[in-house]
Amino acid sequence: MSQQPLAFRMRPSNLNEIIGQSHLVDEGKTIHRMITANRLASMILFGPPGTGKTSMATALAKSLKIPFKNLNAVTDKKKDMEIAVEEAKMHGQLVLILDEVHRLDKAKQDFLLPHLESNRLTLIGCTTSNPYHSINPAIRSRCHLFELYKLTPDEIKQAIQRAIEDKEQGIGDLELELTSEAVDHFAHAANGDLRAALNGLELAAFSTPMEDKRIPIDLEIAEECMQKKSFSHDKDGDAHYDVLSAFQKSIRGSDVDASLHYLGRLIEAGDLDSIGRRLVVIAYEDIGLANPQAGPRALSAIQAAERIGFPEARIPLSVIVTELALSPKSNSAYKALDAALSDIRNGKSGEVPAHLKDSHYKGASQLGRGLEYQYPHNFENGWVDQQYLPDTIKNRTYYEPKATGKFEQALQQVWTKIKNRKST
């Protein structure tokens, strides 16, 4: 058996063997169209580790029977790229698969650009970084950008099954006996990283003693080889949604200890996506105008967590969860909008007042559009008393401020002043 790692040996040799990424490789999707048309264009593949970026690049070259060369933008020199260009001239075309393409320095970039223009060299760059943030526009503008997603547990199970059945490239000659719990753990503990799952499986296969000519791999062995314990809920079960609910309610209730506890459970489940979505919702739904910076700060922390991945992702997440839990709380803004939406859906809307209607067209004045509109900036303090709501609901009040934070306290003062001036 080859000494190369199982994850390397199981790389797909053509488009049909790619697991996951159906948004790119299914029939009718962009990359599938390229292969069908026999027209491979330069591209950047970006996404989390273990999603198959380099594997997809190799499979694309093999599918079209185009010679390819693997290089790394950090460790390989400009001389290596010069050799790749010479090989392209010799073959007529070459696919250059460039890992860590976001680290491409200016000298290498300047050398590659004219060869990409001539299409003699087809670049497939692979990176875990967002190309809009990390890749020079000169390279980016010459490439299609394709995002690869984390594999689902079912997709990882499919890859595991393929590996244990394949006697040539996989480990099908070892007579493995995996329990369903072990397979589930490999699939979930990998957190979307197929390479991690196959590395764990390979370690289990070669380090577990044989019993009755078979190698038994149970949950305990899978946990040891993945260096991660099994957890009491998975990302698709009811318990997972219970934990998410408790997470939000603990932050809403300003219990920082409970908030961090439930964050820990979600981290152990490996569900960074749900953590991120829920934190953004919390920042706007539960904190809102009491601390308007909570939304942007939550988004910034989530982006940092996604960029660095687990286990370090827990650090920015712990900071933002602590801040959100201890922030003042207000739901006044979205409650005001919900009240407005309720009126609209119940037919309480009415005609837009004539002075507010669009008057930027010929003949608007003859229709009475915008004639009596008073421009607030022409008045002291930038405010003038005029009607904005339709006649049928002109006295309706939606926004009811909560004085739970300094920002909304300031808004409340403005709101009260305007209300008082309207009533005089």
Residue pairs with C-beta under 8 A, 6 or more apart in sequence:
1 171
1 173
2 9
2 169
5 198
5 199
5 202
6 163
6 170
6 171
6 198
6 199
6 201
6 202
7 194
7 195
7 198
7 199
7 202
9 169
9 170
10 159
10 162
10 163
10 166
10 169
10 170
10 198
11 54
11 55
11 58
11 59
12 18
12 19
12 52
12 55
12 56
12 58
12 59
13 58
13 59
13 62
14 59
14 62
14 63
15 25
15 31
15 32
15 35
15 59
15 60
15 63
17 59
18 25
18 52
18 55
18 56
18 59
19 52
19 151
19 155
19 158
19 159
19 162
19 194
20 51
20 52
20 148
20 149
20 151
20 152
20 155
20 194
21 51
21 52
21 56
21 148
21 149
22 29
23 29
23 149
24 30
24 31
24 32
24 56
24 146
24 148
25 31
25 32
25 56
26 32
30 144
30 146
31 56
31 60
31 146
34 40
34 41
34 60
35 60
35 63
35 64
38 64
40 60
40 61
40 64
40 66
40 95
40 122
41 122
41 143
41 144
42 116
42 119
42 122
42 123
42 124
42 142
42 143
42 144
43 123
43 124
43 125
43 143
43 144
43 145
43 146
44 101
44 124
44 125
44 126
44 127
44 131
44 135
44 139
44 140
44 143
44 144
44 145
44 146
45 53
45 56
45 57
45 124
45 125
45 126
45 127
45 146
45 148
46 53
46 126
46 127
46 128
46 129
46 130
46 131
46 145
46 146
46 147
46 148
47 53
47 128
47 147
47 148
47 149
47 150
48 128
48 148
48 150
48 192
48 193
48 309
49 128
49 193
49 195
49 309
50 150
50 151
50 190
50 192
50 193
50 194
50 195
50 196
50 197
51 148
51 149
51 150
51 151
51 192
51 193
51 194
52 148
52 151
52 194
53 126
53 127
53 148
54 70
54 97
54 99
54 126
56 148
57 68
57 95
57 97
57 124
57 126
58 68
58 70
58 97
60 95
60 124
61 67
61 68
61 95
61 97
61 124
62 68
66 93
66 94
66 95
66 122
67 87
67 91
67 93
67 94
67 95
68 94
68 95
68 96
68 97
69 84
69 87
69 94
69 95
69 96
69 97
70 97
70 99
71 80
71 81
71 84
71 96
71 97
71 98
71 99
72 98
72 99
72 100
73 98
73 99
73 100
73 101
73 102
73 103
73 104
73 105
73 108
73 125
74 100
74 103
78 107
78 108
78 111
81 96
81 108
81 111
81 112
82 111
84 94
84 96
84 121
85 94
85 115
85 120
85 121
87 94
88 94
88 96
88 115
88 120
88 121
89 120
92 120
93 119
93 120
93 121
93 122
94 120
94 121
94 122
95 122
95 123
95 124
96 112
96 121
96 122
96 123
96 124
97 124
97 126
98 104
98 123
98 124
98 125
98 126
99 126
99 127
100 126
100 127
101 123
101 125
101 126
101 127
101 135
101 139
102 125
102 127
102 129
102 131
102 134
102 135
104 112
104 125
104 135
104 136
104 139
106 136
109 136
109 138
109 139
112 121
112 123
112 139
113 138
113 139
113 142
115 121
116 122
116 123
116 139
116 142
117 142
123 139
123 142
123 143
125 135
125 139
125 143
127 134
127 135
129 135
129 307
130 307
131 140
131 145
132 140
132 145
149 192
150 191
150 192
150 193
151 159
151 190
151 192
151 193
151 194
152 192
153 184
153 187
153 188
153 234
153 235
154 187
155 194
156 186
156 187
156 190
156 192
156 194
156 197
157 183
157 184
157 186
157 187
159 194
159 197
159 198
160 178
160 183
160 186
160 187
160 197
160 198
160 201
162 170
163 170
163 171
163 172
163 198
163 201
164 170
164 171
164 172
164 174
164 176
164 178
164 201
165 172
166 172
167 173
171 201
171 202
171 205
174 205
174 215
175 213
175 214
175 215
176 205
176 214
176 215
176 217
177 214
177 215
177 216
177 217
178 217
179 216
179 217
179 218
179 219
181 218
181 219
181 222
181 230
182 204
182 217
182 218
182 219
182 221
182 222
183 222
184 234
185 219
185 222
185 223
185 226
185 228
185 230
186 197
186 200
186 201
186 222
186 226
187 197
188 231
188 234
188 235
188 269
188 270
189 196
189 197
189 200
189 222
189 223
189 226
189 228
189 230
189 270
190 196
190 197
190 200
190 226
191 270
191 272
191 310
192 270
196 226
197 226
200 222
200 225
200 226
201 225
203 225
204 217
204 221
204 222
204 225
205 215
205 217
207 225
208 215
208 216
208 217
208 221
209 215
219 230
222 230
223 229
223 230
229 268
231 265
231 268
231 269
232 239
233 239
233 240
233 242
233 243
233 265
233 269
234 240
234 269
235 269
235 270
235 271
235 274
240 269
240 271
240 274
243 262
243 265
243 266
243 269
244 262
244 266
244 274
244 278
246 258
246 262
247 259
247 262
247 263
247 266
247 278
248 278
248 281
248 282
248 286
250 258
250 259
250 261
250 262
250 325
251 259
251 282
251 286
251 321
251 324
251 325
252 282
252 286
252 329
254 325
254 326
254 329
255 325
256 321
256 322
256 325
256 326
259 321
259 322
259 324
259 325
260 318
260 321
260 322
260 325
263 275
263 317
263 318
263 321
266 274
266 275
267 275
267 310
267 313
267 314
267 317
270 310
272 305
272 306
272 309
272 310
272 313
275 302
275 305
275 317
276 302
276 305
276 306
279 298
279 301
279 302
279 317
279 320
279 321
279 324
280 295
280 298
280 299
280 302
282 298
282 324
283 294
283 295
283 297
283 298
283 299
283 324
284 294
284 295
284 334
285 331
285 334
286 324
286 329
286 331
287 294
287 295
287 324
287 327
287 328
287 329
287 330
288 294
288 329
288 330
288 331
288 332
288 333
288 334
288 408
289 330
289 332
289 333
289 401
289 402
289 405
289 407
289 408
289 411
290 327
290 328
290 329
290 330
290 402
290 404
290 405
290 407
290 408
291 327
291 328
291 405
291 407
292 407
294 323
294 324
294 327
297 320
297 323
298 320
298 324
301 316
301 317
301 319
301 320
302 316
302 317
302 320
304 313
304 316
305 313
305 314
305 316
305 317
306 313
308 316
327 405
328 404
328 405
328 408
329 404
330 402
330 404
330 405
330 408
331 402
332 399
332 400
332 401
332 402
332 408
333 399
335 400
336 398
336 399
336 400
337 398
339 398
340 398
343 349
343 393
343 396
348 392
348 393
348 396
349 390
349 392
349 393
350 389
350 390
350 391
350 392
350 393
351 390
351 391
352 390
353 387
353 388
353 389
353 390
353 391
354 368
354 369
354 370
354 371
354 372
355 370
355 371
355 372
355 373
355 374
355 386
355 387
356 370
356 373
356 388
357 364
357 369
357 370
358 364
358 369
358 370
359 365
359 369
359 370
359 371
359 373
364 370
365 371
373 386
374 384
374 386
376 382
376 383
376 384
378 384
383 418
383 421
385 421
385 422
387 394
389 395
389 396
399 415
401 408
401 411
401 412
401 415
402 408
403 409
403 412
